[in-house]
Amino acid sequence: MPTASPASPPASKSEPRAPRRAVRSLQKGQQTRAAILEAALGLASHMGLEGLSIGALADVTKMSKSGVFAHFGSREELQIAVVREYHAKFEEEVFFTAIREPRGLPRLRALYERWVRRVSVEIDSGCIYISGAVEFDDRPGPVRDALVSMVKAWHAALHKAILLAKEEGHLAPDTDALQILFELHGLILSLHHDARFMRSPGALERAGKGFERVIASCITAAGHEVDRGDVKQGAQANAPEPGSKSRGAATRKRS
């Protein structure tokens, strides 16, 4: 006859509370860090990454220096965190909204237009990519590496959009994608300079005209048709006409 195992001692009523306290503490820490980072992003937008300091951030957030330091450890870590946070917001506002457009010229146009829109919002604050390049262009180190990495990621996305426009036949086969990328980035830098520094009226309109001139140098007849809306793309192109006997529209994953 098997012997009964000794009964386990009843669990203490306080034991389940410990994990909950740990979760709440973690959530509070994450919320505090996010609030500090948001304040740091605002400071960096107006003062540059070099304007960031644990002391200045403590003043803005009404926290102690040790409290701010506990979340980032050093001024350099704070600067890198700000660069990453800026990039995440840039992706959300520019990249992720634009890639919903059909691949090819519509997507490339959307990427540029949202980029221009982002710069127009930053006229009174400043672009961390641009100001950071001025501050750290000749200063090797982790902050510069973070900035370069984020800008390269954006350039890679834009370069891919140009290549896709070539593949779709919207741009000529001999189009130099890197040259197009170079010229589009140059337009953005000019827009930032003229709108923010020179306060020149009409800078936004010139940025738009500049894009059209660049695209006009390599657009194809198919590209013109897409611009005019004569060609349906993506799911719309596969949708059955009203009254058709199609069994259903196929779903295509947008690349």
Protein Blocks (a to p, Z undefined) as FASTA:
>chain_A
ZZdddddddddfklmmmmmmmmmmmmmmmmmmmmmmmmmmmmmmmnojklpcfklmmmmn
opafklmmmmnopaklmmmmmmmmmmmmmmmmmmmmmmmpcehjklmmmmmmmmmmmmmm
mmmnopfklmmmmmmmmmgcjklmmmmmmmmmmmmmmmmmmmmmmmnopacfklcfklmm
mmmmmmmmmmmmmmmmnopghklmmmmmmmmmmmmmmpcfklmmmmnopacghjllmpcc
ehiacfbdcddddZZ
